[in-house]
Amino acid sequence: MIETGALEVGDGHSLYWETSGNPDGKPAVVLHGGPGSGSSPRTRNLFDPDRYRVVQFDQRNAGRSTPPASDPVVDLSANTTQHLIADIEALRIHLGIERWLVEGGSWGVTLGLAYAQTHPERVTELVLAAVTSGDRSETDWITRDMGRVFPREWERFRDGVPSAERDGDLAAAYSRLLHDPDPQVRARAAHMWCEWEDTHMSLAPDAEPFLSVADPDFQLTFARLVTHYWSHGCFLEEGQLLRDIERLHGIPGVLIHGRYDVSGPLATAWALHRAWPGSELVVLDDTGHGGGSLFAAIRAATDRFAISRM
């Protein structure tokens, strides 16, 4: 059974949400990636529909939430990690859920860790795949250091911004282009950003271009939100999530990461696992930032946690 709705969370934002599975099942909330990817019906398959009540929602300005980031006049200043944490809590209260399992992938890992560290009493378990922490060192890795892996493609990506900005923060430079009054400038910048994203996520054996062939409005939404967050250090202090990992002590967690994930090297998952006694690290030898056995590994973790009601 699928139930949908819209939740007003202030600042002119309305969040699209949906629940599926068993209304009396174990509650779980899904945090999508990006930032800006939006929720996907496919994600429901990560949970046994007979044993889980699955909650999905589109984060601010993404997917079916309004206002959309694809609208060039939309102000993103009320879209920060702290706003999203408050939104998750507002949705939990709205749905009458006391505690829930938190599942997230990529950016959803960063958001999931930040939420759980803020509200550990509301989290039963965490299942986190393609592990990221939102540190600037990670975004610098993607926007600059990855040029050593894909030099030709990275030079094209770097040269998409004005020459005076090529030695600085590339996410911030692209963000400025994505807010340009000229729609052609915005569209070109969004496509080039998504083309680079597809490149550095391409090492999974079954990887295919996704973002660079998506609808232009989706590309603009995705690129505007990613660059907004990355140019602001994901609105977190550097090293914050690892520093505060003790707040998760007592909460079971599974960290799932692909051996070939060059978008987010395994070192982040390893450091979090070493500092978090209740965690298990699962390293997959057939995938990168997605694909391969990643979905199956997440489903195995949620199946295991399904036996714990609260």
Rosetta silent file (secondary structure, phi, psi, omega in degrees, C-alpha in Angstrom):
SEQUENCE: MIETGALEVGDGHSLYWETSGNPDGKPAVVLHGGPGSGSSPRTRNLFDPDRYRVVQFDQRNAGRSTPPASDPVVDLSANTTQHLIADIEALRIHLGIERWLVEGGSWGVTLGLAYAQTHPERVTELVLAAVTSGDRSETDWITRDMGRVFPREWERFRDGVPSAERDGDLAAAYSRLLHDPDPQVRARAAHMWCEWEDTHMSLAPDAEPFLSVADPDFQLTFARLVTHYWSHGCFLEEGQLLRDIERLHGIPGVLIHGRYDVSGPLATAWALHRAWPGSELVVLDDTGHGGGSLFAAIRAATDRFAISRM
SCORE:     score description
SCORE:     0.000 S_00000001
   1 L     0.000  130.167 -178.917    0.000    0.000    0.000 S_00000001
   2 L  -113.918  129.107  176.335    1.387    3.401   -1.005 S_00000001
   3 E  -120.708  137.181 -179.354    0.351    6.618    0.694 S_00000001
   4 E  -127.428  161.829  178.043    1.602   10.012   -0.486 S_00000001
   5 E  -171.208  179.328  176.768    1.417   13.554    0.778 S_00000001
   6 E  -128.678  134.995 -177.623    3.017   16.970    1.013 S_00000001
   7 E  -119.861  120.684  176.165    4.450   18.414    4.218 S_00000001
   8 E   -77.646  125.388 -175.852    4.936   22.148    4.714 S_00000001
   9 E  -120.206   12.338  178.093    8.243   22.670    6.551 S_00000001
  10 E    92.820  170.336 -179.991    8.589   26.460    6.483 S_00000001
  11 L    60.143   20.982 -179.045   10.645   28.883    4.399 S_00000001
  12 L    79.315   12.041 -177.026    8.143   28.313    1.578 S_00000001
  13 E   -99.479  139.012  173.765    9.161   24.655    1.222 S_00000001
  14 E  -126.933  126.823 -177.080    6.804   21.722    0.739 S_00000001
  15 E   -99.464  130.092  169.381    8.189   18.167    0.839 S_00000001
  16 E   -77.971  133.472  175.692    6.798   15.310   -1.201 S_00000001
  17 E  -137.573  158.478  174.359    6.651   12.111    0.865 S_00000001
  18 E  -149.531  151.799  172.872    5.375    8.605    0.470 S_00000001
  19 E  -122.529  148.025  179.533    5.058    5.452    2.552 S_00000001
  20 E  -145.275  172.732  179.903    4.921    1.904    1.233 S_00000001
  21 E    86.405 -145.071 -175.762    4.982   -1.659    2.503 S_00000001
  22 L   -91.718  117.185 -179.778    3.270   -2.778    5.697 S_00000001
  23 L   -57.389  -23.909  179.536    1.641    0.099    7.654 S_00000001
  24 L  -102.054    9.760 -177.653    2.292   -1.890   10.834 S_00000001
  25 L   -81.025  179.962  177.913    5.832   -2.872    9.871 S_00000001
  26 E   -66.256  126.538 -178.948    9.176   -1.698   11.192 S_00000001
  27 E   -71.991  139.846  175.091    9.615    1.981   10.207 S_00000001
  28 E  -143.814  138.720  177.284   12.521    2.900    7.918 S_00000001
  29 E  -114.201  137.715 -178.213   13.365    6.206    6.273 S_00000001
  30 E  -106.615  127.330  178.702   15.292    6.432    2.997 S_00000001
  31 E  -109.742  113.492 -174.889   17.623    9.376    2.374 S_00000001
  32 L   -75.499  165.743 -176.594   18.363    9.869   -1.301 S_00000001
  33 L   -88.181 -164.223 -178.210   21.686   10.932   -2.746 S_00000001
  34 L   121.267 -104.248    0.210   22.913   13.903   -4.686 S_00000001
  35 L   -60.805  145.137  174.529   22.113   16.212   -3.036 S_00000001
  36 L   114.725   -4.190 -176.720   19.288   16.599   -5.524 S_00000001
  37 L   -67.707  -33.661 -174.761   18.701   13.113   -6.926 S_00000001
  38 L    82.154  163.407 -178.946   15.197   12.773   -5.500 S_00000001
  39 L   -77.749  162.260 -177.315   13.517    9.601   -4.291 S_00000001
  40 L  -138.066  135.937  176.448   12.986    6.563   -6.526 S_00000001
  41 H   -58.017  -27.935 -179.091   10.334    3.822   -6.548 S_00000001
  42 H   -60.614  -29.161 -176.666   13.186    1.348   -7.122 S_00000001
  43 H   -66.142  -22.469  177.444   14.433    1.996   -3.598 S_00000001
  44 H   -57.563  -28.231 -177.271   11.382    0.267   -2.150 S_00000001
  45 H   -70.261   -6.371  177.267   13.013   -3.005   -3.226 S_00000001
  46 H   -76.885   -6.339 -174.495   15.675   -2.509   -0.550 S_00000001
  47 L  -132.017  145.938  172.298   13.101   -3.578    2.053 S_00000001
  48 L   -70.505  114.102 -175.488   10.811   -6.544    2.639 S_00000001
  49 L   -66.958  -16.429  177.881    7.373   -4.977    2.056 S_00000001
  50 L   -82.816  -19.992 -173.649    5.758   -7.404    4.485 S_00000001
  51 L  -114.225  -11.315 -176.745    8.047   -6.420    7.354 S_00000001
  52 E  -122.739  145.881  163.680    8.782   -2.715    6.767 S_00000001
  53 E  -102.395  106.548 -172.164    6.922    0.552    6.615 S_00000001
  54 E   -95.915  125.689  179.239    9.170    2.410    4.174 S_00000001
  55 E  -109.570  123.552  173.887    9.217    6.211    4.218 S_00000001
  56 E  -123.709  150.382  175.099   10.675    8.099    1.262 S_00000001
  57 E  -153.703  157.948  175.286   10.722   11.810    0.589 S_00000001
  58 L   -93.748  122.744 -179.610   12.259   14.339   -1.779 S_00000001
  59 L   -64.087  166.665 -174.706   14.646   16.664    0.015 S_00000001
  60 L   -48.457  132.336  175.201   14.218   20.425   -0.294 S_00000001
  61 L    69.849    4.401 -177.977   14.080   21.711   -3.894 S_00000001
  62 L  -112.538  159.366  175.214   14.512   18.156   -5.314 S_00000001
  63 L    53.590 -126.811 -178.209   12.161   15.747   -7.067 S_00000001
  64 L   -94.775    5.234  173.330    8.512   16.547   -6.446 S_00000001
  65 L   -76.469  153.624 -176.761    9.201   18.866   -3.520 S_00000001
  66 E  -126.891  152.639   -2.365    8.630   22.561   -4.125 S_00000001
  67 L   -75.917  153.312 -176.016    9.881   25.016   -5.081 S_00000001
  68 L   -79.712  142.011  178.043   12.107   23.173   -7.594 S_00000001
  69 L   -67.192  -15.433  178.119   15.793   24.018   -7.875 S_00000001
  70 L   -69.447  -17.546  176.627   15.383   23.906  -11.665 S_00000001
  71 L   -80.257  116.591 -173.076   13.641   27.283  -11.410 S_00000001
  72 L   -63.417  -17.768 -178.958   16.498   29.832  -11.704 S_00000001
  73 L   -90.186   -5.458 -177.457   14.818   32.347   -9.385 S_00000001
  74 L   -71.796  129.119  179.201   14.527   29.889   -6.491 S_00000001
  75 L   -85.075  129.267 -178.380   16.673   30.897   -3.525 S_00000001
  76 L   -97.788    6.953 -174.062   18.643   28.008   -2.005 S_00000001
  77 L   -64.858  -25.696  177.878   19.683   29.803    1.191 S_00000001
  78 L   -96.066   29.900  176.387   17.097   27.896    3.272 S_00000001
  79 L  -127.465   94.895  179.569   18.457   24.571    2.049 S_00000001
  80 L  -134.867  170.185  177.061   21.242   23.371    4.350 S_00000001
  81 H   -57.773  -39.843 -179.482   22.114   20.161    6.161 S_00000001
  82 H   -65.988  -37.183  175.108   20.582   21.596    9.314 S_00000001
  83 H   -63.701  -41.871 -177.833   17.333   22.358    7.462 S_00000001
  84 H   -67.259  -37.791  176.250   17.216   18.799    6.122 S_00000001
  85 H   -60.595  -44.567  178.219   17.790   17.307    9.580 S_00000001
  86 H   -63.391  -36.458  178.880   14.861   19.369   10.881 S_00000001
  87 H   -64.647  -41.502  179.100   12.764   18.211    7.907 S_00000001
  88 H   -60.689  -44.239  178.729   13.436   14.548    8.697 S_00000001
  89 H   -64.417  -41.004  179.683   12.293   15.100   12.266 S_00000001
  90 H   -62.458  -39.257  179.127    9.205   17.003   11.112 S_00000001
  91 H   -68.773  -40.519  177.984    8.290   14.122    8.806 S_00000001
  92 H   -58.769  -47.287  179.876    8.836   11.544   11.554 S_00000001
  93 H   -64.518  -42.375 -179.723    6.512   13.442   13.873 S_00000001
  94 H   -59.089  -37.209 -176.766    3.961   14.002   11.096 S_00000001
  95 L   -89.245   -1.374  177.291    3.807   10.258   10.395 S_00000001
  96 L    69.997   34.342 -179.032    3.578    9.355   14.092 S_00000001
  97 L  -101.280  132.248 -179.737    6.792    7.319   14.128 S_00000001
  98 L   -81.855  -51.284 -179.642    8.738    6.989   17.368 S_00000001
  99 L  -143.926  154.419 -179.478   11.993    5.490   16.032 S_00000001
 100 E  -151.839  157.705  170.574   13.145    4.232   12.666 S_00000001
 101 E   -74.626  140.322  178.833   15.931    2.591   10.716 S_00000001
 102 E  -110.633  122.197  176.768   17.843    5.103    8.591 S_00000001
 103 E  -118.603  135.500  178.623   19.012    4.023    5.120 S_00000001
 104 E  -153.765  155.717  177.440   21.029    6.247    2.814 S_00000001
 105 E  -130.141  137.925  177.366   23.365    6.163   -0.139 S_00000001
 106 L    58.462 -117.081  175.799   26.210    8.530   -1.095 S_00000001
 107 H   -55.408  -33.528  178.480   25.050   12.015    0.024 S_00000001
 108 H   -62.043  -23.094  174.539   22.308   10.179    1.913 S_00000001
 109 H   -69.473  -49.475  178.348   25.071    8.647    4.061 S_00000001
 110 H   -56.485  -48.475 -179.218   26.383   12.080    5.063 S_00000001
 111 H   -64.999  -40.399  179.877   22.860   13.276    5.828 S_00000001
 112 H   -63.080  -42.672  177.482   22.015   10.045    7.655 S_00000001
 113 H   -65.007  -42.614 -179.967   25.068   10.288    9.887 S_00000001
 114 H   -64.193  -41.000  178.100   24.383   13.961   10.623 S_00000001
 115 H   -64.886  -47.118 -177.089   20.742   13.202   11.466 S_00000001
 116 H   -65.002  -34.416  178.008   21.612   10.227   13.658 S_00000001
 117 H   -72.644  -24.987  177.606   24.254   12.190   15.540 S_00000001
 118 H   -83.146  -36.073 -176.625   21.709   14.951   16.171 S_00000001
 119 L  -131.614   60.629 -176.870   18.845   12.619   17.141 S_00000001
 120 H   -61.088  -26.481 -178.822   20.396    9.281   18.178 S_00000001
 121 H   -70.515  -11.784 -178.469   17.369    8.457   20.316 S_00000001
 122 H  -100.517    0.358 -172.448   15.241    8.293   17.155 S_00000001
 123 E  -114.109  124.889  177.398   17.435    5.807   15.249 S_00000001
 124 E   -87.320  -44.333  177.899   17.202    2.035   15.629 S_00000001
 125 E  -153.189  164.748  174.235   19.870    1.119   13.045 S_00000001
 126 E  -126.474  134.439  172.522   21.740    2.641   10.103 S_00000001
 127 E  -124.351  110.201 -168.514   22.318    1.019    6.707 S_00000001
 128 E  -126.737  124.501 -174.863   24.658    3.237    4.697 S_00000001
 129 E  -122.948  145.140 -175.050   26.012    2.508    1.214 S_00000001
 130 L    58.495   69.757 -164.131   28.660    4.298   -0.884 S_00000001
 131 L   -72.477  129.489  175.604   29.953    5.988    2.247 S_00000001
 132 L  -134.925  159.949  178.752   30.692    9.726    2.310 S_00000001
 133 L  -123.445   -2.341  178.403   31.226   12.233    5.106 S_00000001
 134 L    77.344    5.478  179.960   30.748   15.548    3.311 S_00000001
 135 L   -67.553  149.874  176.981   34.276   16.778    4.094 S_00000001
 136 H   -61.852  -29.457  177.910   35.841   19.291    1.733 S_00000001
 137 H   -61.581  -32.522  177.888   38.712   16.869    1.264 S_00000001
 138 H   -73.508  -42.471  179.456   36.215   14.496   -0.385 S_00000001
 139 H   -71.329  -33.096  173.668   34.726   17.121   -2.664 S_00000001
 140 H   -63.909  -37.368  177.433   38.208   18.365   -3.563 S_00000001
 141 H   -58.621  -46.773 -177.377   39.065   14.775   -4.443 S_00000001
 142 H   -70.529  -44.337 -172.730   36.137   14.576   -6.867 S_00000001
 143 H   -84.528  -16.417 -177.027   36.462   18.025   -8.408 S_00000001
 144 L  -132.663  -55.872 -174.774   40.249   18.215   -8.639 S_00000001
 145 H   -64.359  -28.378 -179.644   42.294   15.150   -7.610 S_00000001
 146 H   -65.978  -10.758  174.336   40.258   12.836   -9.848 S_00000001
 147 H   -60.804  -21.316  177.528   41.908   14.599  -12.760 S_00000001
 148 H   -76.459  -19.760  178.826   44.787   12.175  -12.235 S_00000001
 149 L   -92.871  -40.440 -179.562   42.431    9.276  -13.010 S_00000001
 150 L  -125.739   69.876 -172.086   40.498   10.880  -15.879 S_00000001
 151 H   -62.683  -41.978 -178.691   42.833   13.652  -17.134 S_00000001
 152 H   -65.432  -47.716 -178.480   41.166   14.299  -20.497 S_00000001
 153 H   -67.276  -35.679 -179.792   37.644   14.392  -19.080 S_00000001
 154 H   -68.356  -38.328  178.362   38.725   16.480  -16.083 S_00000001
 155 H   -62.035  -38.492  176.742   40.346   19.144  -18.265 S_00000001
 156 H   -64.133  -42.644  178.163   37.071   19.485  -20.146 S_00000001
 157 H   -62.118  -48.669 -179.992   35.239   19.760  -16.808 S_00000001
 158 H   -61.272  -40.833 -176.743   37.710   22.353  -15.452 S_00000001
 159 L   -75.164    0.104  175.303   37.588   24.363  -18.671 S_00000001
 160 L   -77.456   -8.191  177.472   33.831   24.698  -18.323 S_00000001
 161 L  -110.977  161.800  179.301   34.366   27.609  -15.925 S_00000001
 162 L   -56.053  145.319 -174.419   36.011   30.988  -16.653 S_00000001
 163 H   -56.724  -33.382 -178.750   39.812   30.791  -16.811 S_00000001
 164 H   -68.509  -15.785 -176.741   40.214   33.094  -13.783 S_00000001
 165 H  -107.764    2.451 -171.970   38.311   30.560  -11.614 S_00000001
 166 L   -73.368  -18.359  178.737   39.955   27.321  -12.749 S_00000001
 167 L   -97.641    2.997 -177.721   42.476   27.221   -9.900 S_00000001
 168 L  -106.871 -149.043 -178.809   39.870   27.839   -7.198 S_00000001
 169 L   -76.859  105.378 -175.662   36.766   26.097   -5.883 S_00000001
 170 H   -68.738  -32.644  177.147   35.303   24.465   -8.994 S_00000001
 171 H   -63.716  -42.203  178.843   32.014   23.651   -7.263 S_00000001
 172 H   -66.840  -38.666  179.285   31.562   27.328   -6.376 S_00000001
 173 H   -64.269  -43.629  177.201   32.518   28.381   -9.900 S_00000001
 174 H   -66.564  -36.871  178.572   29.955   26.037  -11.415 S_00000001
 175 H   -58.708  -40.223  178.405   27.360   27.199   -8.883 S_00000001
 176 H   -64.115  -40.561  177.847   27.778   30.752  -10.137 S_00000001
 177 H   -65.044  -36.221 -177.820   27.272   29.594  -13.731 S_00000001
 178 H   -73.733   -9.036  174.116   24.190   27.640  -12.691 S_00000001
 179 L  -109.281   10.520 -179.256   22.687   30.874  -11.348 S_00000001
 180 L   -66.021  144.178  179.425   23.535   32.885  -14.482 S_00000001
 181 L   -66.292  -19.467 -178.757   20.609   34.849  -15.973 S_00000001
 182 L   -84.318  117.628 -178.272   21.303   33.299  -19.400 S_00000001
 183 H   -61.756  -29.534  179.064   19.433   29.952  -19.692 S_00000001
 184 H   -69.873  -36.726  176.600   21.973   28.640  -22.205 S_00000001
 185 H   -64.555  -44.609  179.298   24.820   29.267  -19.758 S_00000001
 186 H   -62.209  -45.828 -176.990   22.899   27.439  -17.013 S_00000001
 187 H   -64.744  -40.790  179.779   22.022   24.498  -19.251 S_00000001
 188 H   -66.005  -43.512  179.905   25.580   24.083  -20.503 S_00000001
 189 H   -63.588  -41.095  179.654   27.030   24.222  -16.989 S_00000001
 190 H   -63.562  -42.889 -179.523   24.473   21.686  -15.718 S_00000001
 191 H   -65.955  -41.276 -178.878   25.249   19.283  -18.559 S_00000001
 192 H   -67.870  -37.721  176.548   29.008   19.575  -18.080 S_00000001
 193 H   -62.702  -46.068 -178.549   28.695   19.004  -14.345 S_00000001
 194 H   -67.953  -32.873  176.612   26.548   15.907  -14.914 S_00000001
 195 H   -63.139  -42.011  177.998   28.923   14.655  -17.604 S_00000001
 196 H   -67.600  -39.280  177.183   31.789   14.795  -15.107 S_00000001
 197 H   -59.418  -45.246  177.715   29.685   13.047  -12.452 S_00000001
 198 H   -61.366  -35.554 -178.907   28.984   10.196  -14.869 S_00000001
 199 H   -64.808  -51.734 -174.019   32.697    9.978  -15.647 S_00000001
 200 H   -76.895   -9.215  174.902   33.975    9.575  -12.106 S_00000001
 201 L  -100.785   15.020 -168.665   31.190    7.108  -11.266 S_00000001
 202 L   -90.805    1.686 -173.505   31.930    4.968  -14.320 S_00000001
 203 L   -84.383   -7.711  172.957   34.240    2.313  -12.848 S_00000001
 204 L   -64.422  139.725 -176.482   31.497   -0.081  -11.747 S_00000001
 205 L   -55.250  -31.642 -177.464   31.514   -3.019  -14.188 S_00000001
 206 L  -107.521   20.554 -175.911   27.890   -2.388  -15.220 S_00000001
 207 L   -68.943  140.583  174.883   27.992    1.423  -15.118 S_00000001
 208 L  -135.488  150.931  177.547   26.120    3.375  -17.790 S_00000001
 209 L   -57.140  137.217  179.568   25.715    7.145  -18.253 S_00000001
 210 L  -129.041  -59.130 -175.243   22.761    8.431  -16.273 S_00000001
 211 H   -66.832  -40.610 -174.754   23.033   12.072  -15.298 S_00000001
 212 H   -71.388  -13.865  178.180   24.471   13.321  -18.607 S_00000001
 213 H  -111.519    8.501 -178.655   21.536   11.843  -20.542 S_00000001
 214 L   -77.435  171.101  176.125   18.839   12.908  -18.073 S_00000001
 215 L   -58.247  139.008 -178.287   16.165   15.526  -18.604 S_00000001
 216 H   -56.453  -35.666  177.849   17.644   19.072  -18.656 S_00000001
 217 H   -65.561  -39.590  176.707   15.459   20.163  -15.730 S_00000001
 218 H   -65.084  -43.020  178.559   16.746   17.241  -13.676 S_00000001
 219 H   -57.682  -43.838 -178.842   20.332   18.077  -14.645 S_00000001
 220 H   -66.744  -42.932  177.215   19.838   21.678  -13.507 S_00000001
 221 H   -58.833  -51.492 -177.296   18.208   20.609  -10.233 S_00000001
 222 H   -60.710  -51.210 -175.549   20.947   18.095   -9.494 S_00000001
 223 H   -65.605  -40.124  179.498   23.857   20.360  -10.438 S_00000001
 224 H   -63.712  -42.027 -177.023   22.512   23.405   -8.587 S_00000001
 225 H   -73.831  -41.282  178.205   21.976   21.455   -5.370 S_00000001
 226 H   -61.141  -48.877 -177.162   25.269   19.535   -5.464 S_00000001
 227 H   -68.777  -31.899  174.876   27.320   22.663   -6.109 S_00000001
 228 H   -60.467  -48.132 -179.422   25.354   24.595   -3.479 S_00000001
 229 H   -70.257  -47.337 -175.725   26.229   22.010   -0.846 S_00000001
 230 H   -65.924  -36.180 -179.684   29.797   21.327   -1.942 S_00000001
 231 L   -73.158  -11.168  175.905   30.728   24.988   -2.191 S_00000001
 232 L  -111.990   20.815  179.033   29.573   25.381    1.423 S_00000001
 233 H    60.912   29.922 -177.501   31.391   22.314    2.785 S_00000001
 234 H    56.718   20.811  177.428   28.019   20.523    3.021 S_00000001
 235 H    57.909   35.077  176.804   27.262   22.942    5.889 S_00000001
 236 L  -130.472  155.186  172.176   29.368   20.813    8.236 S_00000001
 237 L   -73.800  146.458  179.485   32.644   21.400   10.010 S_00000001
 238 L   -59.432  127.074  179.757   35.567   19.568    8.444 S_00000001
 239 L    77.917    8.602 -173.099   35.808   16.152   10.077 S_00000001
 240 H   -60.838  -45.634 -173.517   32.613   16.700   12.064 S_00000001
 241 H   -69.315  -34.949  175.248   30.950   13.340   11.442 S_00000001
 242 H   -72.495  -39.442  179.159   34.036   11.337   12.366 S_00000001
 243 H   -59.831  -39.277 -174.726   34.673   13.585   15.371 S_00000001
 244 L   -99.263   17.696 -175.761   31.152   13.045   16.695 S_00000001
 245 H   -62.039  -23.294  179.726   30.887    9.333   15.869 S_00000001
 246 H   -60.781  -21.706  178.197   30.685    8.519   19.605 S_00000001
 247 H   -67.710  -14.899  178.957   27.105    9.774   19.490 S_00000001
 248 H   -95.972   -2.069 -179.419   26.268    6.616   17.521 S_00000001
 249 L   -59.576  129.866 -175.777   27.699    4.236   20.101 S_00000001
 250 L    98.148  -11.725  177.548   25.026    1.671   20.908 S_00000001
 251 L  -101.964  121.212  177.337   23.354    2.020   17.497 S_00000001
 252 L   -68.326  145.307  178.378   24.020   -0.902   15.115 S_00000001
 253 E  -150.395  149.681  174.003   25.114    0.050   11.625 S_00000001
 254 E  -120.789  122.327  176.192   26.217   -1.503    8.350 S_00000001
 255 E  -103.164  121.940 -175.493   28.593    0.439    6.099 S_00000001
 256 E  -118.653  127.654 -174.287   28.606   -0.898    2.516 S_00000001
 257 E  -145.674  141.926  178.801   31.223    0.244    0.021 S_00000001
 258 E   -84.573  136.429  178.299   32.462   -0.754   -3.416 S_00000001
 259 L   -58.617  -32.595 -176.110   36.125   -1.618   -3.885 S_00000001
 260 L   -99.392   23.424  179.360   36.126    0.323   -7.176 S_00000001
 261 L   -82.698   91.329  177.749   34.448    3.423   -5.804 S_00000001
 262 L   -84.868  -13.731  175.406   36.901    6.124   -6.874 S_00000001
 263 L   -67.624  -35.528  178.450   34.231    8.804   -6.355 S_00000001
 264 L  -140.106   92.075 -175.034   34.450    8.135   -2.635 S_00000001
 265 L   -55.362  152.932 -175.543   37.521    6.096   -1.664 S_00000001
 266 L   -59.306  -19.841 -175.585   37.155    3.322    0.898 S_00000001
 267 H   -57.110  -35.640  179.993   39.256    5.234    3.438 S_00000001
 268 H   -65.483  -47.583  178.529   36.228    7.198    4.685 S_00000001
 269 H   -61.621  -39.515 -179.513   34.180    4.060    5.373 S_00000001
 270 H   -63.996  -45.228 -179.245   37.199    2.453    7.031 S_00000001
 271 H   -63.492  -42.613  178.930   37.811    5.417    9.351 S_00000001
 272 H   -64.712  -43.095  179.941   34.146    5.577   10.387 S_00000001
 273 H   -61.779  -42.671 -178.696   34.033    1.823   10.978 S_00000001
 274 H   -63.821  -32.447 -176.837   37.181    1.887   13.115 S_00000001
 275 H   -91.476   -7.441 -174.102   35.737    4.653   15.305 S_00000001
 276 L  -119.220   96.243 -174.077   32.210    3.193   15.580 S_00000001
 277 L   -58.546  -29.357 -177.435   32.173   -0.050   17.614 S_00000001
 278 L   -84.583    7.188 -174.908   28.612   -0.942   16.639 S_00000001
 279 E  -100.093  156.136  172.873   29.332   -0.888   12.911 S_00000001
 280 E  -122.864  134.487  178.666   30.029   -3.591   10.358 S_00000001
 281 E  -105.897  123.729  177.316   31.956   -2.804    7.170 S_00000001
 282 E  -113.201  116.007  179.975   30.999   -4.695    4.012 S_00000001
 283 E  -105.130  124.472 -176.850   33.402   -4.214    1.080 S_00000001
 284 E  -101.055  130.478 -176.527   32.106   -5.319   -2.319 S_00000001
 285 L   -94.486   12.313 -177.988   34.584   -6.452   -4.957 S_00000001
 286 L  -127.356   18.963 -176.223   32.228   -6.076   -7.917 S_00000001
 287 L  -152.536  166.744  175.302   31.140   -2.457   -7.797 S_00000001
 288 L  -111.739 -118.356 -178.237   32.091    1.194   -7.566 S_00000001
 289 L   -80.778   -1.660  178.471   29.796    4.011   -6.409 S_00000001
 290 L  -175.611  178.327  177.307   26.791    1.928   -7.444 S_00000001
 291 L    78.186 -164.963  179.665   25.694   -1.148   -9.363 S_00000001
 292 L    56.451 -133.722 -177.120   27.011   -4.665   -8.965 S_00000001
 293 L   -95.626   16.323 -175.505   25.873   -6.323   -5.742 S_00000001
 294 H   -60.461  -48.691 -179.637   25.255   -3.034   -3.883 S_00000001
 295 H   -60.238  -43.028 -178.882   21.454   -3.349   -3.833 S_00000001
 296 H   -62.916  -37.485  179.896   21.673   -6.980   -2.725 S_00000001
 297 H   -68.192  -39.175  177.221   24.023   -6.071    0.130 S_00000001
 298 H   -64.773  -44.735 -179.958   21.672   -3.318    1.342 S_00000001
 299 H   -61.658  -39.573  178.126   18.697   -5.685    1.160 S_00000001
 300 H   -61.274  -39.056  179.289   20.621   -8.313    3.140 S_00000001
 301 H   -68.470  -43.740 -179.727   21.279   -5.750    5.876 S_00000001
 302 H   -68.976  -33.346  176.294   17.663   -4.562    6.060 S_00000001
 303 H   -63.119  -40.414 -179.503   16.436   -8.169    6.095 S_00000001
 304 H   -65.070  -40.384 -177.784   18.703   -8.847    9.067 S_00000001
 305 H   -79.116  -12.086 -176.484   17.460   -5.778   10.960 S_00000001
 306 L   -63.723  -23.322 -177.446   13.800   -6.533   10.174 S_00000001
 307 L   -75.199  -16.551  178.134   13.621   -8.928   13.111 S_00000001
 308 L   -95.656  111.512 -174.500   14.235   -6.037   15.526 S_00000001
 309 L   -72.222  -44.936 -177.659   10.977   -4.136   15.864 S_00000001
 310 L  -135.203    0.000    0.000   12.218   -1.180   17.917 S_00000001
